Amino acid sequence: MPSKTEFLIGSPRRLLLFCSLVMGFVYLIILTFYFPHGTEWLFWLLIAGEIFHTWQAAIYIHTVWRLDYRATFDASLAPWVDVFITVAGEPVDIVEATAVAARDMEYPNHRVYILNDGLVAKRDNWRDVVDLARRLGIGCITRTVPGGAKAGNINNALAETARQGFASPYIVVFDADHIPHTDFLKKTVGYFVDPKMGFVQTPQYYKNSNNNAVTISSWEQQELFFGPICRGRNRFSCATMCGTNMVISRRALGEVGGMCTESIAEDFATGMFMHEKGWKSLYVPEVLAEGLAPEDFLSYTKQQFRWARGGLDVLFRYGLLFRRGLSFKQKLQYISAVSYFFSGAVVVLDICLPLIFFYFGLVPVRINTMLLALVFIPYMFLTIAVLTETSNERFSFRALSFSMSSFTIHIQALWSAMTGQKVGFSVTEKKGLRGNFIKLTAPHIIYIVLVIVGVAVAIFREGVSASVINNAAWCVFNIGMFIPYILASAPESAVKRYMSRVYLMIFQPEKAIAAKLKVAGTPESATHG
Amino acid sequence: MSMTHTVAARDRSLKRRIRVGSIGLSARMFLVLLMAAATALAVFIWTRQSLTLDEAQSIWQTSRDLPGLFNVIAKDVHVPLFFIGLHYWEIAFGTTELALRSFSLVFFLVSIPAIFVLAKEAYSERVAYFTAFITAISPFLNWYGSDARMYSMMFLFTILSHLFYIRLWRRPSATTWFGYTVVTFLGLFTHLFFLFVIFTQAVYFLVKRKIFPPDAMRKLAVIGVSAGAATGAWFVYRHIAGAGLTNPVLAQPSSVDFFNVFSNFFIGFQTDPVNTFYLSLWPLVVFVGFTFLARRRPHQPETSYFMAASFIPILLAFVVSMTVEPIFLSRYLIISLPSIYILAVYFLSSYRPAISDLLLSILSISMLSMLVVQAIEPLSPVKEDFRDAAGFVSASATPSDLFVVSAPFITYPVEYYYHGAARLSTFPEWDRYLPNAQIQPFSLNDLAQTTQSWQQVYERVFFLLGYDQGYNEKIRLFMDEHYQRVFTQTFSPGLTLYVYKLRYP
């Protein structure tokens, strides 16, 4: 099980942050004004991409500049709380573990409800969930009229509990697989001593993150978000609502018309609406509930798409840039969060530059590559140092690889958001799907092929020049970033088998030969022989 | 009594075993093998090459009594320790190429086990093995390991300085402090760039004070002040002796020069196409940085120290070269090499075994192949073939000819090899034996007048142009314009002989 604390501690040295920021701007300025331009349109595309990178780096540094925010807490506060467990056909054993833990939380005044959407989601086990609630002695609210997906389910529960006359001033939401610790409420409700507190969010921790490459990478991406980024946003009272493991003021939620049902990232949009109304928010940097990461590549892809599309909806559908109510710093944070999903387009630009050179001989800037290296290498290493230090050494190559390789998902989400395509909410699978998902990484594999052919074309055109070698090295860089992602999409057993065979062949050839001989010597082979 | 004696003897034996056992038998055999291989390479390849300008200058400087040696060293840019050692080495073993170079070879050979101990102390035996291996096969170190200059000595003292410095926080003792003090003084009097090592250690101490013992500040201050005083005394003496009269002119470094330091460290001195190939792969360094730094493991203090020791001297030298005076040469920066090698191996060792084995194999094979190329490639940029050039003139020139070298410095290696009948001179003129002798600045007028005077006496001039100080091309153009060039031959990169007819007999 991964550490539950390491990603939540650590404070960066401001000198390092400052140097990194300065170096980022120095790099951008030198690239923009000092180097002679190559092909003009390529140059400006490159500069646009670099401005995007600098913006992301700058806003990250702004966010993590101080990570020591402390909010007022009153441990004696114990108002009534309704605990909602959202279920839409998840396996009953998973729901039961969450429901039991929620019921047994150490807190005097809480009622637990399973919000059973299995019926409207046409899942076979919806009756089992009703039975489970009865057996455990907790409430069960089963919707009969569909709409609004998870958000609709929560809104229905808000209305239903109000109608029954048990409307607690605070509600807690857990996804079906997120098992709360016994002290969840004790450690969160006390923050509502501030009457303007709208919601309190805790980390979305994945207890299964060591299962396979997908769960590991998925969690490692989360560590950066739930570590320094969420901790840093507390300074602006701009926590991100994540849809689970959170406590919400019913009044605040009522003021924004309940959970937002139009977006597939209902939580993100709802959080923003609350902030616009002046409600505060807080992220509690302590693991107080443990859930499940997507276990397979397809589920991961769907989850990432849902988050990307939901985030982009805030920009395109809700007009983030022109909305009123957010403070300047809060708006910056929201723009930063949403703009992350544009990174797919920038990645495509970056990885295509060498290809454009290979096939057409066009370059954005005409420079001595070592001059570029002199500025770029310190900039990159400072960036890595910042990521490493702010995440308390938790930032991983796999996380970076998955973030960069997800450009296909981000572009798909960007296109669907810009064209307003309707996308349904889908629950992340709680148990791994088996299969070969390599087709999801087809663009990455095609890129590799294009690189190989491109290098040949360029060598044919101008020989093994410094430019060809340098661009080929950039392609190796890109492919190296894609490899963990591509491997994760293939069936794990096949990848392991292949990798161990390659290793044996290179480093222990005698064992490889012995293994082959052993296979050849089996009775079956002997019969065939 | 006897029992007590036996126990004490056993304790001593155990302590000795532990001490000696810190390098096991297989490791010792491995190190001996590496040293033997390095010796063989040196004896059969490196020491058989022509002396370089700097080496010949070393001979000239050390071929006098100690006061005279101090005087000429003070006028140059360096400090005296290496030259004192070489002076006595020459007395003992003579001044053949092999004898001269074997003095440096000793330091290189000792560096191999020394870096093994350092890498093992800082990390692990696996890192130690590979670091010792790449040290032994390093094209850069093999070159300077057989170069009659102070660089291999400086390399060894840097390793020892790192070793004692790390022990200051890992296991401080009187021996450690003593060792650190001695090495600091030796290093400072081997090369002035050792100041960068001291500076890095001072900065690191200030940043990481907490890991050092409480009295470290006071002790380091005492060492620093006394080392500073000793260095200061040398500077005063230099000033009195007329320091810097024979300084060579260095060019301001470019971005390519900056990265050439790293390529020199790993692939040695290669021709431009090979060097360009390796330098152009720099994006892979960024990739490796991403894969290593994001490895979710806390960094040891040794790692941050080695990073500082690797990059602070290089960055400082670059900044000083750009803002004050050019001092940027890869051989001066050999002080960064021990930590760079150890870090490189440590980084590559920290991946999963399969990947680590692959990467370390690639590194080793690359370095080994570049060592071979450096040995057999006559156009390697660091090779200075004064022997063939001087030999050619010895065989071709007659007493009615003149042999002129420029820049004047290259008279050192030329006169070592030259035994011809023609008179040997320099342009601009330079008499090294005059007190406070300075090389005259170059001027075309002087060249015109001087060649006219040559014309009165000599039939041909053999002009050997090398080690360009900014006027070699002007000389060639002038001579081509005014005299008939009858012969040209390039002996090594940047060393070309032009023969001109001054008059007809």
Contacts between the chains, C-beta under 8 A, distances in Angstrom:
chain1	res1	chain2	res2	distance
A	220	B	296	8.0
A	368	B	255	6.5
A	368	B	256	7.0
A	369	B	279	7.9
A	369	B	280	6.2
A	369	B	282	7.4
A	370	B	254	7.8
A	370	B	255	4.4
A	370	B	256	4.8
A	370	B	258	7.4
A	370	B	259	5.2
A	370	B	279	6.2
A	370	B	282	7.4
A	371	B	255	4.4
A	373	B	255	7.0
A	373	B	259	6.4
A	373	B	282	4.6
A	374	B	255	4.3
A	374	B	258	6.1
A	374	B	259	7.6
A	376	B	286	7.4
A	377	B	282	6.9
A	377	B	285	6.7
A	377	B	286	6.3
A	380	B	286	4.9
A	380	B	289	6.6
A	380	B	290	8.0
A	381	B	286	7.8
A	381	B	289	5.6
A	381	B	293	7.7
A	384	B	289	5.7
A	384	B	290	6.2
A	384	B	293	4.6
A	384	B	294	6.7
A	385	B	293	7.0
A	387	B	294	7.2
A	388	B	293	5.3
A	388	B	294	6.4
A	393	B	296	5.7
A	393	B	297	6.5
A	393	B	298	5.3
A	393	B	299	7.7
A	394	B	296	5.9
A	395	B	294	5.1
A	395	B	296	7.6
A	396	B	294	5.1
A	396	B	295	7.4
A	396	B	296	5.4
A	397	B	290	5.8
A	397	B	291	4.8
A	397	B	294	4.4
A	397	B	295	7.0
A	399	B	294	7.6
A	400	B	290	6.3
A	400	B	294	6.2
A	464	B	277	7.3
A	466	B	276	4.9
A	466	B	277	7.8
A	466	B	279	7.7
A	466	B	280	4.6
A	467	B	280	7.9
A	469	B	276	7.6
A	469	B	277	5.7
A	469	B	280	3.8
A	469	B	281	6.5
A	470	B	280	4.2
A	470	B	281	7.6
A	470	B	282	7.5
A	470	B	283	7.0
A	473	B	280	6.5
A	473	B	281	4.7
A	473	B	282	6.9
A	473	B	283	4.3
A	473	B	284	5.3
A	474	B	283	4.8
A	476	B	283	7.5
A	476	B	284	6.3
A	476	B	287	7.2
A	477	B	283	4.8
A	477	B	284	6.6
A	477	B	286	6.7
A	477	B	287	4.5
A	480	B	287	5.3
A	480	B	291	7.6
A	481	B	287	7.8
A	481	B	290	8.0
A	499	B	354	7.3
A	503	B	354	4.1
A	506	B	354	8.0
A	506	B	357	7.7
A	506	B	358	6.6
A	507	B	354	7.0
A	507	B	357	5.1
A	507	B	358	7.7
